[in-house]
Amino acid sequence: MVDIITNAHVYMHREKITTLLMLLHTLTLMLCNIKFSGGFKGFDKVIWEVTEYNKGKTPSITLKYYSKDGEEGFPGDVSVMARYSLPSSMELKLEMEAAPLNKATPISLAQHTYWNLAGHDSGDVLAHSIQIRGSQITPVDQISIPTGEFMQVSGTPFDFLTEVEIGKKIGQVPGGYDHNYVLDDSREVKSGLRHVAKVTDPSSFRVLNIWGDAPGVQFYTGNFLAGIVGKGGAVYGKHAGLCLETQGFPNAVNQPNFPSVIVHPGEKYMHTMLFEFSTK
């Protein structure tokens, strides 16, 4: 359980924030006033309090964090909770909750684990195949901020409606994949969560299915991994892992046609993901 937690980071989702409820907040300058992964010190870089640890039939650990008004430029005090549990020997569940205490604020938490189903120190993930249950993406500008448009993936390098090898068309996407997919309504439901994506490694025959309840998922292919030294001295290079982060849409605070990520005092943000492992 410890290895899972230390490698499964919880991030405040990237947002470009300019105005909120007619209040102007001076934000930490970052890449022309854009907030990536919660800012310079996102939730992955703070100390969380362990509030519950259960060794029973369904092992779990609950972590809490209190974000103060103005932290990384975000308005309001916010109480945040993340609970990791093992519903079965082949499943990992993450439940996230957040409650603003005194000001409306944007909240979109995401889980940023890098997956490589071939195993530790096994090279890149370009031979993995992936299916993403999203027929549209939210296109981005030159600095990777969604423009507010929607683009159909059919007939493009972003089409993973059926399982496709990641490396097959990644060369047609400048820099690699780092895009938000608009999740379709799925008939496949598990524990109240819709099917988000499926990843398969051809060498180990390991399969990962992801289920969730957020409107989007960020597909990222580790484009900026370079020379990172990890466990046992292994060096992780470009595309050494992939991320599938269920989320609210990036830049939603500036795009009225995106689902809102603003949460008001008295309301509760809730977000659940289920990771299901198997072999084929």
C-alpha positions as a Markdown table, in Angstrom:
| # | Residue | x | y | z |
|---|---|---|---|---|
| 1 | Met | 0.0 | 0.0 | 0.0 |
| 2 | Val | 2.8 | 2.4 | 0.8 |
| 3 | Asp | 4.4 | 2.2 | -2.7 |
| 4 | Ile | 1.0 | 2.9 | -4.3 |
| 5 | Ile | 0.4 | 6.0 | -2.2 |
| 6 | Thr | 3.8 | 7.5 | -2.6 |
| 7 | Asn | 3.5 | 7.2 | -6.4 |
| 8 | Ala | -0.1 | 8.2 | -6.8 |
| 9 | His | -0.2 | 12.0 | -6.5 |
| 10 | Val | -3.3 | 14.1 | -6.2 |
| 11 | Tyr | -3.1 | 17.4 | -8.1 |
| 12 | Met | -5.2 | 20.5 | -8.3 |
| 13 | His | -6.0 | 20.5 | -12.0 |
| 14 | Arg | -4.4 | 23.0 | -14.3 |
| 15 | Glu | -6.4 | 26.2 | -14.6 |
| 16 | Lys | -5.9 | 29.6 | -16.1 |
| 17 | Ile | -7.7 | 31.8 | -13.6 |
| 18 | Thr | -8.4 | 35.5 | -14.3 |
| 19 | Thr | -11.7 | 36.4 | -12.7 |
| 20 | Leu | -14.2 | 34.7 | -10.3 |
| 21 | Leu | -17.4 | 36.2 | -9.1 |
| 22 | Met | -16.2 | 39.7 | -9.9 |
| 23 | Leu | -13.3 | 39.3 | -7.5 |
| 24 | Leu | -9.8 | 39.8 | -8.8 |
| 25 | His | -7.2 | 37.6 | -7.3 |
| 26 | Thr | -3.5 | 38.1 | -7.9 |
| 27 | Leu | -2.1 | 34.7 | -8.9 |
| 28 | Thr | 1.4 | 33.4 | -8.7 |
| 29 | Leu | 3.0 | 34.1 | -12.1 |
| 30 | Met | 3.6 | 30.9 | -13.9 |
| 31 | Leu | 4.0 | 30.5 | -17.6 |
| 32 | Cys | 2.2 | 33.8 | -18.4 |
| 33 | Asn | -0.3 | 33.5 | -15.5 |
| 34 | Ile | -1.3 | 30.0 | -16.2 |
| 35 | Lys | -1.6 | 27.5 | -13.3 |
| 36 | Phe | -0.3 | 24.1 | -14.0 |
| 37 | Ser | -0.9 | 21.2 | -11.6 |
| 38 | Gly | -2.0 | 23.6 | -8.8 |
| 39 | Gly | 1.0 | 26.0 | -9.2 |
| 40 | Phe | 4.5 | 25.9 | -7.9 |
| 41 | Lys | 3.5 | 23.9 | -4.9 |
| 42 | Gly | 0.6 | 21.7 | -5.8 |
| 43 | Phe | -1.2 | 19.2 | -3.5 |
| 44 | Asp | 1.5 | 16.6 | -4.4 |
| 45 | Lys | 4.1 | 18.7 | -2.6 |
| 46 | Val | 2.4 | 19.2 | 0.7 |
| 47 | Ile | 2.1 | 17.1 | 3.8 |
| 48 | Trp | -1.2 | 15.3 | 4.1 |
| 49 | Glu | -2.5 | 14.0 | 7.5 |
| 50 | Val | -3.4 | 10.4 | 7.8 |
| 51 | Thr | -6.8 | 10.4 | 9.5 |
| 52 | Glu | -7.8 | 6.7 | 9.1 |
| 53 | Tyr | -6.0 | 3.4 | 8.4 |
| 54 | Asn | -8.0 | 0.3 | 8.0 |
| 55 | Lys | -6.4 | -3.2 | 7.8 |
| 56 | Gly | -9.7 | -5.0 | 7.5 |
| 57 | Lys | -11.4 | -6.9 | 4.7 |
| 58 | Thr | -11.2 | -3.8 | 2.5 |
| 59 | Pro | -7.8 | -2.2 | 3.4 |
| 60 | Ser | -7.8 | 1.6 | 3.1 |
| 61 | Ile | -6.0 | 4.7 | 4.1 |
| 62 | Thr | -7.6 | 8.2 | 4.3 |
| 63 | Leu | -5.6 | 11.4 | 3.9 |
| 64 | Lys | -6.7 | 14.9 | 4.6 |
| 65 | Tyr | -5.3 | 18.4 | 3.7 |
| 66 | Tyr | -6.5 | 21.9 | 4.6 |
| 67 | Ser | -5.8 | 24.4 | 1.9 |
| 68 | Lys | -5.8 | 28.0 | 3.2 |
| 69 | Asp | -7.3 | 31.0 | 1.5 |
| 70 | Gly | -4.8 | 32.4 | -1.1 |
| 71 | Glu | -2.6 | 29.2 | -1.4 |
| 72 | Glu | -1.1 | 29.3 | -4.8 |
| 73 | Gly | -3.6 | 32.1 | -5.6 |
| 74 | Phe | -6.7 | 30.1 | -5.2 |
| 75 | Pro | -9.6 | 31.8 | -3.2 |
| 76 | Gly | -11.0 | 30.4 | 0.0 |
| 77 | Asp | -10.2 | 27.8 | 2.6 |
| 78 | Val | -10.8 | 24.2 | 1.3 |
| 79 | Ser | -10.9 | 20.9 | 3.2 |
| 80 | Val | -9.6 | 18.1 | 1.0 |
| 81 | Met | -9.8 | 14.3 | 1.4 |
| 82 | Ala | -8.3 | 11.4 | -0.5 |
| 83 | Arg | -9.1 | 7.8 | 0.3 |
| 84 | Tyr | -7.3 | 4.8 | -1.2 |
| 85 | Ser | -8.8 | 1.4 | -0.8 |
| 86 | Leu | -8.4 | -2.2 | -2.2 |
| 87 | Pro | -11.9 | -3.5 | -2.9 |
| 88 | Ser | -10.4 | -6.7 | -4.2 |
| 89 | Ser | -7.0 | -8.2 | -4.8 |
| 90 | Met | -7.1 | -6.8 | -8.4 |
| 91 | Glu | -8.6 | -3.3 | -7.7 |
| 92 | Leu | -7.4 | 0.0 | -6.4 |
| 93 | Lys | -10.0 | 2.7 | -5.7 |
| 94 | Leu | -9.5 | 6.4 | -5.1 |
| 95 | Glu | -12.2 | 8.6 | -3.7 |
| 96 | Met | -11.6 | 12.4 | -3.5 |
| 97 | Glu | -13.7 | 15.0 | -1.8 |
| 98 | Ala | -13.2 | 18.7 | -1.3 |
| 99 | Ala | -15.4 | 21.3 | 0.4 |
| 100 | Pro | -14.8 | 25.1 | 0.2 |
| 101 | Leu | -15.5 | 26.7 | 3.6 |
| 102 | Asn | -15.9 | 30.4 | 2.9 |
| 103 | Lys | -15.5 | 31.3 | -0.8 |
| 104 | Ala | -16.4 | 29.9 | -4.1 |
| 105 | Thr | -13.4 | 28.4 | -5.8 |
| 106 | Pro | -12.4 | 26.2 | -8.8 |
| 107 | Ile | -11.8 | 22.6 | -7.8 |
| 108 | Ser | -10.7 | 19.8 | -10.1 |
| 109 | Leu | -8.6 | 17.1 | -8.5 |
| 110 | Ala | -6.7 | 14.6 | -10.6 |
| 111 | Gln | -4.6 | 11.5 | -10.0 |
| 112 | His | -1.3 | 11.5 | -11.8 |
| 113 | Thr | 0.2 | 8.0 | -11.5 |
| 114 | Tyr | 2.5 | 7.0 | -14.3 |
| 115 | Trp | 1.6 | 3.5 | -15.6 |
| 116 | Asn | 3.9 | 1.0 | -17.4 |
| 117 | Leu | 2.2 | -2.4 | -17.4 |
| 118 | Ala | 5.4 | -4.1 | -18.7 |
| 119 | Gly | 6.9 | -3.6 | -15.2 |
| 120 | His | 9.6 | -1.6 | -13.6 |
| 121 | Asp | 12.6 | -0.4 | -15.7 |
| 122 | Ser | 11.0 | -1.9 | -18.9 |
| 123 | Gly | 11.5 | 1.0 | -21.3 |
| 124 | Asp | 8.8 | 3.1 | -22.9 |
| 125 | Val | 5.0 | 2.4 | -23.2 |
| 126 | Leu | 4.7 | 3.0 | -27.0 |
| 127 | Ala | 4.0 | -0.7 | -27.6 |
| 128 | His | 1.1 | -0.5 | -25.1 |
| 129 | Ser | -2.4 | -0.4 | -26.7 |
| 130 | Ile | -5.1 | 1.9 | -25.4 |
| 131 | Gln | -8.8 | 2.5 | -25.8 |
| 132 | Ile | -10.3 | 5.8 | -24.6 |
| 133 | Arg | -14.1 | 6.2 | -24.4 |
| 134 | Gly | -14.1 | 9.7 | -25.7 |
| 135 | Ser | -15.1 | 10.7 | -29.3 |
| 136 | Gln | -14.0 | 14.3 | -28.8 |
| 137 | Ile | -11.0 | 16.2 | -27.4 |
| 138 | Thr | -10.7 | 19.8 | -26.3 |
| 139 | Pro | -8.1 | 21.2 | -28.6 |
| 140 | Val | -5.3 | 23.3 | -27.1 |
| 141 | Asp | -3.4 | 26.4 | -28.2 |
| 142 | Gln | 0.4 | 26.8 | -28.5 |
| 143 | Ile | 0.9 | 26.7 | -24.7 |
| 144 | Ser | -1.4 | 23.7 | -24.2 |
| 145 | Ile | -4.5 | 25.6 | -22.9 |
| 146 | Pro | -7.9 | 24.4 | -24.2 |
| 147 | Thr | -9.4 | 26.9 | -26.6 |
| 148 | Gly | -13.0 | 26.1 | -25.7 |
| 149 | Glu | -13.6 | 24.2 | -28.9 |
| 150 | Phe | -14.5 | 20.5 | -29.3 |
| 151 | Met | -12.9 | 18.3 | -32.0 |
| 152 | Gln | -14.1 | 14.9 | -33.2 |
| 153 | Val | -11.3 | 12.3 | -33.0 |
| 154 | Ser | -12.5 | 10.1 | -35.8 |
| 155 | Gly | -9.9 | 9.9 | -38.5 |
| 156 | Thr | -7.3 | 11.7 | -36.5 |
| 157 | Pro | -4.2 | 10.5 | -34.5 |
| 158 | Phe | -6.4 | 11.1 | -31.4 |
| 159 | Asp | -8.8 | 8.3 | -32.3 |
| 160 | Phe | -8.6 | 5.6 | -29.6 |
| 161 | Leu | -12.3 | 4.6 | -29.7 |
| 162 | Thr | -11.0 | 1.1 | -30.5 |
| 163 | Glu | -7.8 | -0.2 | -29.0 |
| 164 | Val | -4.7 | 1.1 | -30.8 |
| 165 | Glu | -1.0 | 0.9 | -30.2 |
| 166 | Ile | 0.1 | 4.2 | -28.7 |
| 167 | Gly | 3.3 | 4.5 | -30.8 |
| 168 | Lys | 1.4 | 4.0 | -34.1 |
| 169 | Lys | 0.5 | 7.6 | -34.6 |
| 170 | Ile | 2.2 | 9.5 | -31.8 |
| 171 | Gly | 4.7 | 10.9 | -34.3 |
| 172 | Gln | 1.8 | 12.8 | -35.8 |
| 173 | Val | 1.1 | 14.7 | -32.5 |
| 174 | Pro | 3.8 | 17.3 | -31.9 |
| 175 | Gly | 5.4 | 16.7 | -28.5 |
| 176 | Gly | 3.2 | 13.6 | -27.9 |
| 177 | Tyr | -0.2 | 13.1 | -26.3 |
| 178 | Asp | -1.2 | 15.5 | -23.5 |
| 179 | His | -4.9 | 16.1 | -24.2 |
| 180 | Asn | -8.2 | 16.1 | -22.5 |
| 181 | Tyr | -10.8 | 13.7 | -23.9 |
| 182 | Val | -14.5 | 14.4 | -23.5 |
| 183 | Leu | -15.9 | 11.1 | -22.1 |
| 184 | Asp | -18.9 | 9.6 | -23.8 |
| 185 | Asp | -21.8 | 8.1 | -22.0 |
| 186 | Ser | -21.0 | 4.5 | -21.6 |
| 187 | Arg | -23.2 | 1.5 | -21.3 |
| 188 | Glu | -20.4 | -0.2 | -19.4 |
| 189 | Val | -20.8 | 0.6 | -15.8 |
| 190 | Lys | -19.0 | -0.8 | -12.7 |
| 191 | Ser | -19.9 | 0.2 | -9.1 |
| 192 | Gly | -21.7 | 3.2 | -10.5 |
| 193 | Leu | -18.7 | 4.4 | -12.5 |
| 194 | Arg | -18.5 | 4.5 | -16.3 |
| 195 | His | -15.7 | 2.9 | -18.3 |
| 196 | Val | -13.0 | 5.5 | -19.1 |
| 197 | Ala | -10.2 | 3.6 | -20.7 |
| 198 | Lys | -8.4 | 0.3 | -21.2 |
| 199 | Val | -4.6 | -0.2 | -21.5 |
| 200 | Thr | -3.0 | -3.5 | -22.6 |
| 201 | Asp | 0.7 | -4.4 | -22.6 |
| 202 | Pro | 1.5 | -7.0 | -25.2 |
| 203 | Ser | 4.7 | -8.3 | -23.6 |
| 204 | Ser | 3.2 | -9.2 | -20.1 |
| 205 | Phe | -0.5 | -9.5 | -21.2 |
| 206 | Arg | -1.4 | -7.2 | -18.3 |
| 207 | Val | -4.5 | -5.2 | -18.7 |
| 208 | Leu | -5.7 | -2.0 | -16.8 |
| 209 | Asn | -9.3 | -0.8 | -17.0 |
| 210 | Ile | -10.1 | 2.6 | -15.5 |
| 211 | Trp | -13.6 | 3.6 | -14.3 |
| 212 | Gly | -14.6 | 7.0 | -13.2 |
| 213 | Asp | -17.3 | 9.7 | -12.8 |
| 214 | Ala | -15.6 | 12.8 | -14.1 |
| 215 | Pro | -16.5 | 14.4 | -17.5 |
| 216 | Gly | -13.0 | 14.2 | -19.0 |
| 217 | Val | -9.7 | 12.3 | -18.9 |
| 218 | Gln | -6.2 | 13.7 | -19.6 |
| 219 | Phe | -4.1 | 11.3 | -21.7 |
| 220 | Tyr | -0.4 | 12.0 | -21.2 |
| 221 | Thr | 2.5 | 10.0 | -22.6 |
| 222 | Gly | 5.3 | 11.1 | -20.3 |
| 223 | Asn | 6.6 | 13.5 | -23.0 |
| 224 | Phe | 8.8 | 15.4 | -20.5 |
| 225 | Leu | 10.3 | 12.5 | -18.7 |
| 226 | Ala | 14.1 | 12.6 | -19.2 |
| 227 | Gly | 16.8 | 11.1 | -17.1 |
| 228 | Ile | 14.8 | 10.8 | -14.0 |
| 229 | Val | 16.4 | 8.4 | -11.6 |
| 230 | Gly | 13.9 | 6.1 | -9.8 |
| 231 | Lys | 13.7 | 3.0 | -7.8 |
| 232 | Gly | 16.8 | 0.8 | -7.8 |
| 233 | Gly | 18.6 | 3.4 | -9.8 |
| 234 | Ala | 16.5 | 2.9 | -12.9 |
| 235 | Val | 16.5 | 5.9 | -15.3 |
| 236 | Tyr | 13.1 | 6.9 | -16.7 |
| 237 | Gly | 13.2 | 8.4 | -20.1 |
| 238 | Lys | 10.7 | 9.9 | -22.5 |
| 239 | His | 7.4 | 7.9 | -22.7 |
| 240 | Ala | 8.5 | 5.6 | -19.8 |
| 241 | Gly | 5.0 | 5.8 | -18.4 |
| 242 | Leu | 1.5 | 7.0 | -19.3 |
| 243 | Cys | -1.1 | 8.9 | -17.3 |
| 244 | Leu | -4.9 | 8.7 | -17.5 |
| 245 | Glu | -6.3 | 11.5 | -15.2 |
| 246 | Thr | -10.0 | 11.7 | -14.9 |
| 247 | Gln | -10.9 | 15.3 | -14.4 |
| 248 | Gly | -13.0 | 18.4 | -15.0 |
| 249 | Phe | -12.1 | 20.1 | -18.3 |
| 250 | Pro | -8.9 | 22.2 | -18.2 |
| 251 | Asn | -9.5 | 26.0 | -18.5 |
| 252 | Ala | -13.2 | 25.5 | -17.6 |
| 253 | Val | -13.2 | 28.7 | -15.6 |
| 254 | Asn | -12.7 | 30.7 | -18.8 |
| 255 | Gln | -14.9 | 28.6 | -21.1 |
| 256 | Pro | -18.6 | 28.9 | -20.4 |
| 257 | Asn | -19.4 | 26.0 | -22.6 |
| 258 | Phe | -17.3 | 23.6 | -20.5 |
| 259 | Pro | -18.8 | 22.0 | -17.4 |
| 260 | Ser | -18.3 | 24.3 | -14.4 |
| 261 | Val | -15.5 | 23.5 | -11.9 |
| 262 | Ile | -16.6 | 26.2 | -9.5 |
| 263 | Val | -17.7 | 24.8 | -6.1 |
| 264 | His | -19.5 | 27.0 | -3.6 |
| 265 | Pro | -19.5 | 27.0 | 0.2 |
| 266 | Gly | -22.1 | 24.4 | 1.4 |
| 267 | Glu | -21.4 | 22.2 | -1.7 |
| 268 | Lys | -19.1 | 19.3 | -1.9 |
| 269 | Tyr | -16.8 | 18.2 | -4.7 |
| 270 | Met | -16.7 | 14.4 | -5.2 |
| 271 | His | -14.6 | 12.4 | -7.6 |
| 272 | Thr | -14.0 | 8.6 | -7.7 |
| 273 | Met | -11.7 | 6.4 | -9.8 |
| 274 | Leu | -11.4 | 2.7 | -9.9 |
| 275 | Phe | -8.3 | 0.9 | -11.4 |
| 276 | Glu | -9.0 | -2.7 | -12.3 |
| 277 | Phe | -6.1 | -5.1 | -13.2 |
| 278 | Ser | -6.3 | -8.4 | -15.1 |
| 279 | Thr | -4.5 | -10.4 | -17.7 |
| 280 | Lys | -5.7 | -11.5 | -21.1 |
